[in-house]
Amino acid sequence: GALEAGDTIVVDTTDDGADADLGDDECATASGACTLRAALYTAQAIHEDGVTTVIEVPAGEYVLDEDLYLYNANVVVRGAGAGQTIVRATDSRHLTLNRDGELIVTLEDMTFTGGVANVQDPLGGSIYSNAGTVTVRRMHFEDNSAGWSGGAIASLGDLFPNTLVVEDSTFVANTAALN
């Protein structure tokens, strides 16, 4: 049914795939599944300032074909545990955040691994945040790399205030070429 800001969106497949645009208030790919990518798209589409939408990501390994993006959202993305919900990037980073409104993102209880920020876009191997508030809680970042800086996370804030909060998280074997 129709989702509204403040609802909980439950990811129901480890596959990656874009939302099918069946309606901004439904999380569904062309096959009808709710992928992590489609859940983030839906959370952004139904966003209302000051209202938090929760995305539940069950245990499993989620392989991303390209970056996930958020521009305007207030969202908590909650896994089943750092060793149980594993999000693996292939030739991309996990999450790119560029603010176009309210952007408050909390990531909890997941592992982000394999993220790469390449030469064309060299900051933040796992997460690149250019504005907003990002909280990582009970997260594990492993084997992410950046061509310049921010092996796991680059938090910049060029145009807008940017806040990064890290709680009870681990960083293992993340690398950056410059620092």
N, C-alpha and C positions, 0 to 999 in steps of 0.2 A: 504494500500500500504506500500511500504518500508519506514521505518523511518530512519532518519539520526541524528547524534549529532546536537543539536541546535533546533530540532523540539519540538513541544508540543505534549505530549501523554495525552489523555483524558481517565480516568478511567470510565468505563461504567456499572459497577455492584458493589454492596456492598458485594457480595460473596467473599470468599477467595479461591484462587486456584493458583497453580503454572503455569508458562508459559509452553506451550505444545512443545516448541522447534520446532515450525514449520519453524522457521527462526529467527535469532537473531534480524532482523530488523522489526519484527512484534510483537505487544503486543496481544497475544491471548492464552487463555487456551484451553483445548480440546473442550470446548463448543463454542469457538470463542469469548468469552467475554474478556475484558481487565480489570483484577483485579488490585488492588493496588500492590500486590506482583508481578504480571506479568509486570506491568509498571516499577517497580524498576529494575527487571531483564533485561528488554529491554533497559532501560536507561544505565545500566552498560555495556550491550553488544555492544551498538552503541557509547560508550564514545570515545571522542577525547579530549586530553589535551587542556584546555583553552576554551572549548566550553560548554556552559550551556544548558542542556535539562530541559524543564519544564514539570512537571506532574500535571495536573489539577485533583483535587479530589472533585467532586460535593458534595452537601449537602447529608447527609444520615449517617447511622451508619454502620461502617465497622468493622466486628468482625474477628480478626486474630486467626488462629489456632496455629501458632508458630511464632517465631521471623522473622522479615524481615531483610535481610542482604545486606550490600553494602561493596564492597572492592575497587572499582575503578570507580569513577563517579564524575561528576560535575552536580548537579541536584538541582532544586528548586521544592519542593513538596508543592503545594498550595491548601488549602481547600477553602470552601465558607465562612468560619467564624468559630471562636472557638465554638460557640454554635450550629453550623449547620453541620459541618463535624466532626463526632465523630469516633475515632478509638479506639476500645475496644480490649484489649488483653485478652486471656483466658489461664492462666497457663504459660505465657511467657512474655517477654518484647516486646516492639513494634519494636525496631530497634537496631541492633548490627552493629557497624562499626569497621572494621579492615582493615587498609590500605594495599593495594597491588599495589599502583600507586597513581595517583591524586585522592584525596577524599575531595570534597567540597560539603557539604550538607546543604541546607537551608529548614527549615520547617516553613510554614506560615499558619495562620488562621485555625487551627484545635484544637480539644481537644484530648489528649491522656489519656486514663483512664484504670484502671484495670491491668496495667503492673506488672509483678512479676519477680524478679530475685531470683531464688531459692538457696538452700544451695549448690548445685553443682556449680553454677555460680552466686555468690551472689552480684554482683555490678551492679548498675543502674537498677532500677525497670522499667523505661520506655525506656531509651536510655543508651546504653553502647557504649562509643566511646574510642577506643584505639589509634587513630591517625587521623589526618586530621583537617579540619575546619568545625565546626558545628555551624550554626546560627539558633536560634529559635526566631521567630518574630510573635507577636500576637497569641501565643500558650497558651493553658490552660492545665496544668498537674494536674490530680486529681485522688486520690485513687490508687497510684502506690506504690509498696513496694519492698524493697531490704533486703536480708538476712544479709548483712554487711553494705554497705554504698551506698549513692546516691539513695535515695528513688525515685526521679524522673529521675535524670541524673547523671551518673558517667562519667567523662571526664578525662582520665588518660594520655595517651601518653607515654607508656613505652619505645618504640623503636624509634618513630618518633615524631616530634613536633605535639602538639595537641592544638587546639584553640576552645574555646566555647564562643559564643557571645549570650547573652540573651537580647532581646528587647521587651518591652511592653507585657510581658508574665506574667501569674499568676500560682502560685503553691498552691494547696489546698489539705490538708490531705494526703500528701505523707509521707511514713515512712521508716526508716532504723533501723535495730536492733542495730548497733554500734554507729552511729552518725547522 
